[in-house]
Amino acid sequence: MDQRELNKEMSEIGVGRFNAQWESARDYDDISRSKAGQRIMRQLLPAFHKRVRQLIKKEKGGRPTRWNSDLLNYDLKKVSFICFKVVLDELPKKKTLTSLAYAVGKHIEREVMCTYLVKTNPKGKGIIKGAKTRSKASQYRHIQLSMRNEEKKEGMENFDHWAKRDRLSCGLNLVELLRVSTGLIEYLYIKKSARGKLTRFVAATKETLDWLENFNTHHSLLDPFWMPTIDPPENWENVWEGGYVSNEEDGFLPDFPFIKSYDKKFLRSLDPKKLKIPMDAVNKIQRTPWEINQNVLAVILWAWDNNVEVEGLPSKEDEELPPFPIDGEENRDSRNAWAKIASKIHRRNLSTRSKRMLTTKVVYLAEKFAGERIFLPCNVDFRGRVYYAPTFCNPMGNDLSRGLLQFWREEKVRNKDEARWLAIHGSNSYGNDKVSLTDREQWAYDNADMIKSIAVDPTSDLRWIEADAPFSFLAFCFEWRVFLEKGKLKTKIPVMMDATNNGLQLLSILTRCEYGCAATNVTPNDEDIPADIYTTARLRCESYMRDDAKTGHPFAQAWLDYGIDRNCLKRPTMTKPYGLTEYSCRQYVLDWFEDKIHGDDLPSPFCEKEYYKAVHYLSSNVWKAIEEILDLPKQCMDWFVEVAQIVSAEGRPLQWTTPSGFVVKQDYKKVKENKISTWITGQALHVKFHESTDKLSVVKQKNGVSPNTIHSYDSALLHLVVCESGLYDFCMIHDSFGTHSNKAQLLADTIRSEAVKMFTPDLLRSWLSEIREQNPDLEFPEPPEYGSADISLIRDSPYFFS
């Protein structure tokens, strides 16, 4: 395999993917939804709409036409959009002016008809919604027949349909107006036969065709299919050069800057010397050589071919719909009950298909690079967080991706001490991670027979699929068997150690919150087991419901009987520092409940009418529990928001420097949203045109400041740990750090020593001091009152990262 050929392939796959999307849009009459179509509409629709407003008005001294009369009091943005969309979508078909104009008029009449139906009949929205379940060709007929039935029942007045001449007149006027106001189309006079008359066709102008070709050519090259490299990535020494390297001879690849940002002016202002620590860290991470674990790959291919049910490996078959009820046509309740079940199955099938496509791409890359030494180029986001650039198959992917990757360099494990973290990693992968580190290590020895049996024949002994991370555990089994039999090992597996709810950890450290530090394992506890804040939140939530059950609340006892586990509280608690809202909390609880129903096969104790009310009740208690146990961290988040409010009210961005020297600029702009909602072919179609403005978005600045500050600090810790550890092989995933087993204790010690050094200074006051220096004319509140947690105890906390 040659790097030049690989660069060309990355570019060609990206071009092919873009072209396939364009051809699909063209073939399915959907150019208006393509990237090029959206750009054209954003640029030209406003001018066209202005001319339509001038056209659709009652002319002096005469009666308006029927279509003009209907559109006088109509939303002309919708009219302009429908005409523009129909013309764009029909352009590849070489339509005559008459047929195209008639199509435009017909679609606008349908829009008027659907709006009339919704306004004059309470069943209108339901009729249109019902049309969506039918084929595209029969949707309009379904609406027409339904309207006639309603008119016969005297449920609404008759809709006076347009005559053919009205549709044609409307379309001709609008198409001509589009031609004159935008220059998008032109008329070509062509004879259909040798003796025939000249017929007027509508075609894209040469300027339009040239623009489309240039747009598609340019944008297809900007979106390559990033893959691993077989040559070491270029070291980052400035913001513009590093990671992937190519030229026209090697195969064009677009710019790959160190910081992913659209603010080129800000990037040019950065001094590379001050970014030395972040750049050195990224260079070390991206120069770690990897390879595909071919033992794991072989098992994945077997499981995929045989449709074995494994977490992380989606089914190759869709979930079947229940049979349509016998009385479904006559019995509305029966039909609606079936439709609700079918709708949920459709959603799950869509999710499964997406996962299926992801799996196919991961396996394709694994097979492609099997037997090769590979590298994963990296860069950072605007907060300094490190990301692997190759798509799909990288350590930040799902367990399937992580299980497939191992270090290319091997390290000798010569005794139990050097194997300790490998044993802990295996126990963690299986799901035995809520016990002490000693018990986790012992678990790997106590389950030696199972592990060896799996390693010998994983296609017969399927106990590995019961693990929380089955493919990572399978990779462990292959190595642990060798160590058990020989007492030594050449290891390649990345041994991972994870932070405990990193967002809350950092907020607790910043505020010196004793309760938060103890609950997130920043400080050691008296018991030799990790503290579990999710269980703490669960117990608090259950106490609220027990109180409600005593007063006869209709859902409280049902939830207690059903069983609330820590997973119900995990995502809401984990995402609280990153801007959790009551709405997203409710969605996470709903996701958990549906996983219990369909994944764990535990039927819902609630009827269909109670279902969402019960979820809302549970999520409100989850929210209350999280709010109460996170007092100081919540005060800190509120303080960040207050400072952001003061700065952004003046139209100024926020900027701060992290302990690793990385400069963060938070500068969310307002997005102008032009929203058009129409009824087209029986569907509610909502089209939004987003345009960035130069104005700062106060709301986004406030919502982003707390999570972005926390993320910038977790990335700073990663930078410092990588640079100070002295190691050379890294598997780094934001708040999960990994290396070889025999080097893992050194990594664990470095994490703790660097965390103490980084967080001993008062970072909140340092952050505020920098904001004040940039905004000397503004007054800011002081940080919230601190707790009394001793940050130096991080050195003695075995579960800070474990």
N, C-alpha and C positions, 0 to 999 in steps of 0.2 A: 504494500500500500504506500502511495506517495502523497506527501502533503499538498503538492500542487494540484494533483487530481482531486484530492479531498476538498480543497477550496473551491474548485470548479463545480464539484458535485453539490456542495452546500448552496452555491449561488443558483445553479440550475434547478435544484429542487424548489428553492424559493420562487424562482421565476415560473416554474411549472405550476406550483400551487396557486400563484396569483392568476396566471392565465386560465387555469381550470375554473377558478371562481368567476372570472369575467365571462368565459364561454358559457358557463352554466346560467349566469344571469341573462346573457343574450338569448340562449336557446329557450329559456323558460319565460321570456317576455318580462324580465325583471331588472332591466338595466338601471331603472331609477333607484334600486336598492344597492347597486354596486358602489364601490368607492368612487369611481369616476362619475357615476350618475349623481351621487350625493353632492360631490364637489360642484358639478354643473348647476344643480338646483340651488345650492347655497349662493352661488354667484349671480345667477340670472333670474331666479324667481322673484326677488323684490322688485326689479324693474318691470317684469311682466305683470305683476300684481298691480302696480301703479297704473299701467295702461288699461288693465281690465276694469279698474274702478271708474276710469273715464268713459269706458264703453258702456257699462251696465248702468244706464240712467235713462230716465224718461226724456225723450227728445222733445224739444219745443215745437209746438205746432203740429204734432201728430201723435197717434197712438203707438205705444211700444209694442213690439212683437210679443207673442205669447211667452217665449223663453226669457225675454228681457224683463217682462212683467213679473215672472216667477222669481227672478234673481235680484229684483230691485232691493228687497229687504233681506237678502241672503248674505251669509258670510262669504265674501268674495275671495278670501284667502283659500278657502276650500275649492272654489271654482278654478282659481289659477293653478292650484296644486294638481287637481285632477287632470286638467288639460295638459299640463307639463308632463305629468307621469305617463299618461296614455301615449303622448307623442314620443317620448323617450323609449318606452317599452316597445312601441310598434315600429321604430325606425329600421331595424334590421330586415323587416319583411317587405320592403319596397311597396308600400301601400299607395294607391291612388289618392289624390287629394279628397275625392268624394268619400271613399270608404274610411279614410282616417278621420275626416271631419264628422262623419256619421257616428263613428265609434266614440269620439269625444262627446258629442251631443248625447248619445245614449247613456254614457257613464254619468254625465252631469244630471240627466233626468232621473236616473236611478238614485243618485244622492239626494235629490229633492224629494223623491218619493219616499225613501227610507226616513228622512227627517220628518216628513209629514206624518208617516205612520207612528213614529215615536211620540210626536207631539199630540196627536189626536186620539191615540188608543193606548190605554194602560198596558195592554199586552204587547205593544210594539217592540220593546227591547227583547222580550222573550222570543218573539217570532224571528227577529234577526239573529238572535243567539242560536236558535234552532237551525237556522239556515247554515250555520258554520259547520254543523255535523254532516252536511251533505256534500256531494261532489261539487266542484267549482261550477260545472256546467248547469247544475240544477238549482243552485242557490237562489238565483233571481226568480226563477219560476216558482219556487217554494214561497217566496215573499209575495209574489203577485197573487197566487192562489189563496194564501192566508188573508191578504187584504180583501179579496172578493168575498171570502166567507164572512169576514167581519162586517163588510158593507151590507151583505144580505141580512145579517143579524141586527143591523142598524147599530152596530157598535161604533161606527164612524161614518162620516160622510164620504161619498165617492171621491176618489182621486181622479182628477181630470188629466189623463195621460196626454203627453205631447204627441202631435202629429209628426209624421216622418219629416215633413218640411221644416218643422220647428227644430228637431234634432239636428238636421243637416245645416240649417241656418245658424244655429248656435255654434256648431263645430266649425263651420267655415269662417265665421267671424273671429273665433278664438285662435284657430290655427294661423290665420293670416296675421293676427295681432302678435302671436308668438314669433312668427318669422320676422316681422318688421322690428319688434322691440329687442330681440335677442341676437339675431343673426345665426341662430342655431340650425335652421333648416332652410332649404331652398326648393324651388319647383323645377322639375325636369320634364320636358315634353318629349314623350317617346311614343312611337307607333307600336301597337301591340301586334300588328301584322303588316305585311307589305302593302296591302290596300287600305288598311285601317286609318282612322283619323288619329291625329296627335292626342295623346292622353297625358294629363298632368299628374305626375308622381311627386311624392314628398321624399326628400333625401337630406341627409346631413350635409352641410356645406363643407368645402375643402378645409376651411379653418377649423371646423368642429372635428373632422376626421384627424387632422394633424394634431390637434390638441389631445384627443383621445389616445392616439398612438404614443405621443410623448409622455402623457400622464402614465399610461400603463407600463411603458418601457422603464420609466424612472422609478415608479413605485414597486415594480416587480423586483428590481435590484436592491431595494431598501429592506427587504424582508427575507433574508436567507434562512435556510433551515440550519441553525447553528448546531454543529456536531462537535464531539471531542476532536482533539488534534493528535497526531502521532509524533509531531515535533514539539519540543518544549515551548510553551507560550513566551512571547516577548515580555521582558520585564517592564513594569510601569516605572517610568522616570519622569513623565509629565502627564498632564491631564489628557493628552490627545493620542499618545502612542503607547501601545502595549496590548497584551492579550493576543488576539488574532492579528496576523500580519499577512498582507497580500499586496500584489500589484496586478496590473492588467495581464501580464504574462502568466502569473500563477493562478489566475481566476479572480475576478473582481469580487471583493467583499466591501460592504459599506463601512463608514467610520464606526469605530467601537470605542467610545470615550471611557475614561476611568470612572467618571460619575455620570449616571443616567439622568440627564437634565435637558430641558429645552432652552434653558437660560444660558445661551452661549456667552453673553456678556459677563455673567457671573463666573463661568468657567475660565474665561480668559483672565479674570482678575486674580485668580488663585495662584499663590506662590508654591510651586512644587516642593521647595525645600521644607515648607511648613507641613506638607502632607507626607513627610518621609515615613513616619510610623505606619499610617494606614496603607501606603503603597508597599512598604516592605512586607507587611502582613499579607496583603493580597498576593504579592509575588511568591511568598512561601507556600501559600495555599494552592495557587494555580500550578506551581511546579511540582506538586506531589504527583508521582506517576501512579496510574491505576491500571487495572485489568478486569476483564469479565470473569466472574466465578463460574467456570464451565460446569462444575458439578451441580450448582444450583440451576443453571440454565437448562441442563438436560432434564431436570425434574419439572421445571416450569413448562417446557415444551410437551412433556408427557401429560401433565395435568391439563394443559390447554387443549391438547388434542382429544383428551378423554372427558372433557367438560367436568373435571373434578371440582367440587365446591370448596374453594379456599378463600379466606379473607384476602382481598386485594386482587383476586383473579375473577373477573365478572363472568357470569354465565354466558354461554354462546347462544342461548335461546331466550327469546322474550317470554315474560310471564303471560300466560294465557288469560284472555278475558272470560268471565263467567258467561254462560249461555244467556241469550236475551230471553226475558220472561215470556211465557206463553201468552199472557194477557197484557203484554207490554204496549201493544198498539191502542188498546181501549182503556187500560188502567193507568192513569197518569202517575199515581203514587208509586206503583210498581216500576214503571219506566224510569222515574226520577231516582228511585233507590238504586236501580241497576246503573244508571248513568254516573252516580256519585262514585260507586265502586270502580266502574270502568275508567273514570277520569283519574283516579289515584293510580291505577295500574298503568295507564298511559304515561303518567309522570315518572313512575319508577322505571318503565321500559326506556324512556328517553334518557334517564340518568344512566341506566345500564349500557345503552348503546354508546354513550359518550365514554364511559369507562372502557368499553370494549375497544374503541378506536385508540384510546391511550395505551392500552395493553399491547395492541398490535404494533404500535410505533416503538414502544420500549423493547419488545422482543426483536423487532427488526434491527434496531441499533445494537442490541446485545449480540445477535448472530453476526452482524457485519464486522464488529470489532473483536470478536472472540479470537484469542491468541495474540492480540496486539497489546503493546504498551501504549497507553493513552493518557492524555492530559485534559484537564477541564479548565479552560480559561475563565477568569473571573473579572467582574468589576463591582462597583458599589452603587447604591441608590443615593438620593440626596441627603440621607441621614447617616451614611457611612456603612450601612448594612451590606455585607458581602453576599453576592449571588453568583452561582455557577451559570455560565452562559449557555452551554449545550442544552438543547431542548429534550425533555422527557427523561432520558437516562442519566440521572445525576443524584448525588446523595440527598438533595432536597426533595426528591420525588417521594412516591409512596413506598411501602415496604417492599413491593416487587422490585423497584429500582434499587433500593438500598441493599437488598439481598443479592442482587446481581453484581454489585461492585465490591472489589477488594483491592488493597494496596498491591502494587506491582512488586515493591521491595518486600522481602521477607525478613522477619526478625526471629532470633533463636529464643525460645522459651525453655529454660533449662531446669526449672524446679517449680514447686507449688507457689512460691512467693511471686514469681514472674507470671504464673498462670492465674493468679488471684482475680485480676480484673477481667480476664476472659471468662472465668466462671461466673462472675457477677453479671457480665454482659449477657451470657446465655440465660441466666435466671430472669433478668429484666425482660429479655425478648420473649420469654415464655409467658410473662405476666406475673411472676412472683417477685414484685418489686416494692411491696409494702412492708417487708420485713427487714431486719437488720442486714448489714453488708455481710456479716459473718454467716448468717443463715442463708443468704443468697449464694454465697460461695459453697457452703455445705450442700445446698440443693443440687448443684451440678454433680457432686460425687454421689449423693444418695440416689440420683436418677440415672446412674451410669448405664444400667442395663437397657433402659428405654432409649437413651441417647445413642448407644452403640447399635442397637437394633435399627433405629431410624437411619443412621449413617450407612449401614450395610445395605439396606434395601428400602429406600424411602417411598417406593411405589407400592410396597406391600404393607409396611408399617406406617400408617397414616396419622400417627399420633401428633406429628409435627403440625398438622393443620389446626390443632386445637390451641396453638400458641397465639398470644396477642399479636405478635409480628412473625407470622409463620416462615417467611422466606429468610429473614434475619436469623431466626432460630435454627432453620435448616442449615444455613452456612456455619453456624456455631457447632452443630452436631458433627459435621464432617471433620472439623478441626479437633473438637474435644475427644472424639473417639481415638484419634492418633495420640493425643497426650495421655489418655487413660491407659492405652496399650503399651506405649513406649516410655512414658515418664518425661518426655521432652517433645518439642514441636517446633517447626518453622511456621510461624503464624503470619497471616496476611489480612486477617479480619480487622476492620476498624472497631475498636472497643469504645462505646459511647457512654458519656456521663451527662445527664440532663439537669438543668436548673429546676427548682421547684417553683412553678408558676412565676416565671421570671419577671413579668410586669409588676406583680404585687411585691415580689422580692425587692426590686429596685426602689419602688415607692416607699416601702417600709424602711429600707436602708437610708434613703434620702431624708426621711422624717424622723429617723431613730425610733420608730414605733416598736415598742417592746412586744406587743401582742402580735403584730404583723411579722416581725423578725422571727419570733418563735414559731409561728404558724407556717412560715415558708422556709424553715430550716436555715435561716441566716445565722442564728445562734443555736448552739447545741441544747438538747433537752435532757432530762434526767433518765428517760427511757432510751434504750439503744434501738429505737425504731424511728423512721422518718415521720415527722408531723405531716398531717394531711388536712389542708385547709378546706378541701372539697367535702370531706366527711364532717368537718366542723360546721360548714354551712348547711349540710344536709340535716344534721341533728337540730340546728336552730329552726330550719324550715318545718321539720316534723313537729317541733314543740308548738309552733303556731297552729298547725292543723289539729293537734290533739286538743288544744283549747277550743278551737272552732267545733270540733266533733262533740264536745260536751254541751254545746249550745244548739246542737242539731243541724249544723250546716249540711246541706245536701251532698256536697262533694268531699268533705274532709275525711270522713271515715273510709269512704270508697278508695281514696288515694292511699291512705295508710294501709288498708288491706291489700291493695295492689302492689305496694312496695316502691319506695323512692330510693334509688341507689345513688352513689356518688357521681355517676356519669350524668345524671340529670342536672347536677349543679356544676359539673366540670367546665363546660364551655362558657356558661354565663360568668362564672367566677374568674376564669382565665382571661376573658376578654374585657372585664370591667375596666382595667387600666387603659384600654385602647378604645374607649368611647362606647361601651355598651349602652344601649337604650332599652327602655321597657319593651319596645316593639321587637328588637332583636332578641331580647331575653325570651320573650314569648315564642319566637320562632325556633330558638334553640331547644326550648322545652318541648315544643311540638315535634321537632325532629327526633328528639330522644324517645318520645312516646311512640311515634310511628316505627322507630327501629325496634322497640320492645314488642310491638304488635306483630310486625312482619319478619323481623330478624330472630327474635327469641320465641316467637309463636305464643305470646301471652295476649289473649283477646282483651279488647277494651271492655271495662266494666260499665261504660256509659253508652246510652243510646245515641243515635245520630243527632238528635236535637240538642243533647247535653254535651256532645263531644267537645266543641270549641269553648263552650262556657267553662267546662271542667279544666281544660288546658289553661285558660285565662286565669282561673282561680289559683292553680298551682304555680304559674309563672309569677303572679303577684306576690306570693309567699317566698318564692325563690329570690325575687328582686329585693324584698324587704330584708331577708336574711343576709344577703351580700352587703347591702347598705349598712347594716348595723355592725357587722364584724370588721368592717374596713373603715373605721372612723378617720384616723390620721391620714392614711393614703387618700381618702376621698377629699379631705380638706386640702391636701397638696394639689390634687387634680383641679379643684375649684380655683385655687390660687393661680395656677398656670393659666386657666381660662380668663381670669380677671385681668392678668397682665396682658394677655393677647388682645383682649377687648380694648384696653387703653391704647395700645400701639396701633392696632389695625383701624381704630376709629379715626386716626390721623392719616390713613392711607399708606402706612409704612409696613414693610415686611419685618419678620422676626429673624434674627441671626444670632447664632451662638457658636462657641468653639468647645468641642468635647475634650476630655482629658487626654485623648490620643492626638490632639492637634487638628482633627477634622473640623472643617467649617460647615455648619448647617445653615441653609437659607430656606426659610418657610415663606413662600410667596404665592399663595393660592389666589388666582384671579377669578373674578366673576365670569360666569359663562352666560352669555345671552342665549336664551332658549326661545326659539320660534316654534311653537307647537301647533300642529294642524291635525284635527281629528275629523275623520270622514267615515261614511258608511260606503264601502266599495265591495261589490260582489257579495253583499250580505254580511260583511265583516266590519267590526269596528277597527279602523286603521288609524293608529296614532303615529304621526311622523314628527320627529323633533330635529331641528337644525341647531346645533350647538356652535356658537362662535365665541372665542375668548375675547375678553375686553382688557383694557389697561387698568381697570379698577380692581382694587383688592376686595376679596370676598371676606367680610368680617365673620360670617358664620363658619366658613371653612377654616379660617385662621384659629378661631376659638375651638372648634371641634378637633383640629389636628394637633394643637400645641402639646397636650399631655402625652398622647401616644408617640408623637414624633420625638419628644425629648427623651422619653424612656427608651425608645428604639436607638436613639443616638448614643445613649449611655451603654446599652448592652453591646452595641457594635464597638464602642471604644474599649470595653473590657476585652472583647475578642481580639482586637488589634494588639493590645498590650500583651495578652497571654501568648499569642503566636510569636511575637517578637522577642519575648523574654524567656521562653521555655527552652530554647536551644534544640528543639526537635526539628525534624525535616519532613515527616509525613503527617498530614492533618486531614481530618474529616470534620469540617466546621459548618454547623447549621444554626446560625443565630445564637441560640441559647442551649445548644447541644454540641459538646466538643468531643472529638475522638482521635485516637492514635493507636499504635500497637499496644498489646497487653503489657509487655515488659517495660514500656515507657509510660504507661497510664498513670502510675503513682506520681511520677515527675510532673505530668500534666495537671493532675489533681492539686498538687502542692502549689504549682505556679498559679492556677486559677485563684486559690485562696490568698496567696501573698499579694498578687496584683490587685485583687478586689479590695483588700485592706488598704493598700497604698492609694488606690484610686478614690475610695469613698471616705477616707479619714478626713480630708478637707471638707469644708461646708460647700457642697456643690450647688445647693439651691441659692445661696448668697452670691456665689461666683457667677451663676447664670444671671441673676438679677443685676449684678454689678455691670455685666457686659451689656445688658439691655438698657440700663440707665446711661451708660457711657454713649450709646448710640442715640439716645433720646433724652438729652439733658433738660429739655423744656417740659418734660412730663413727670407727673407724680405717680409713684407706684406703691402698692401696699407691701408690707414686709411679709416674708414667708410665714407659714403657720407655725405655731408653737411646736417645738420638737419634743420627742419622747426621750427616754434615757437608755436606749439600747446601746450596748458596747460593741462597736463594729469590729474591734480587734478579735472578738470571739469567733469571727468567720474562720480563722485559722484552725479552730478546734471543732468545727461543725462538719461531721462526716457526710451529712446529707445536703450540704449547700449545693453541690453538683454531685450526683451519684447515679 
